[in-house]
Amino acid sequence: MPKMPDIIPITDLRQDAAGALDRVRRSREPVVITQRGRAAAVMLSMEAYELGEREREILRILATGEREIAKGKGRELATVFAEAEQMLRDANA
């Protein structure tokens, strides 16, 4: 079962923004900000945000590759793997 996200009402965020930021940094988990009882935003640590952006970039590259293959274009698998490995090394640097 997935872990329930931390939730902070916007009034609590206003009263203790520094504490909320500290909580996000320490837990490295997203915190859902609610307004009038409904989810309004998500707060992430920079590390979590950057990781998500890198993962989305990889997915965009894969989707582009699938479109190219469908059009009869393509690249050597070894080249693709080498680029993917480089991206992963850069992400972990």
N, C-alpha and C positions, 0 to 999 in steps of 0.2 A: 504494500500500500504506500503511495507517495506521501512524503512529508507535507503537512499543512504549512503554508507559508506564514511567516510572522505578519501580523496586521497591526497597523498604527492608525488610529483616527487622526485626521488632519489637525484637530485641536491639540492633541498630545504632541504632534510634530512641531507645531508652533511654540508650544511651551518648552520643549526640550529637543531642539534640532540637533544640538551637539551630541546628546545622548543617543538619538536615533542613528546618527552617522557612525558613532562608535559601535553601536550594535551591528550595523551592516558590515562594517570593516572586520569586526571580530568573528562574526558568524560566517561571513562570505556567502550568505544566503540572501535572496531578495526579500524586501519588506514591502508589503502592499499598503499603500496609503488609501484610507477610505474617507469619503466625504458623504455625509448624510446616510451612512450605513452601506454605501456602495463603493466598490473598488474604483479609484480615480487615477491612480498612478502606481508605479513600481520604482522603488529605490534600490540600486545595485552598487556594489563596490566597484571601483575602477577596474580591478582585476577581473571580476565577473563580466563586466561590460565588454572589456577588450577581448576576452575569451569568446564571448558570444559573437562579436564582430568577426573574429577570425574564422569561427565555424560557419557563419553565414557566407563569408567570402569563398570558402571551400565549396559550399553548396552551390553558390552562383557559378563557380568554375565548372563543377560537375554538370549543372544544367546546360551551360553553354556547350560543353562537350557533347552532351546528348543531342542537342539541336544540330550541331555540326555533323555528327554521325548520321542523323536522319536526312541531312542534305547531301550525304555522300562525301563529306569532308572528314578529315580525321588526322590524328597524329600518332606517332609510334607510342606504344604502351610504355616502353622504357623511358621515353622522354617525359610522359605524364607522371610516372612514378617518381622520377628524379625531381621534378618540380614539386610534387606533393611532399616528398621527404624534406626538401629545402624549406618549404613553408612550415612544416612541423618543427624543424630545427630552429627556424627564426622565431616561432611562437614560444618555444621553450627557452630561448636565450635571455 
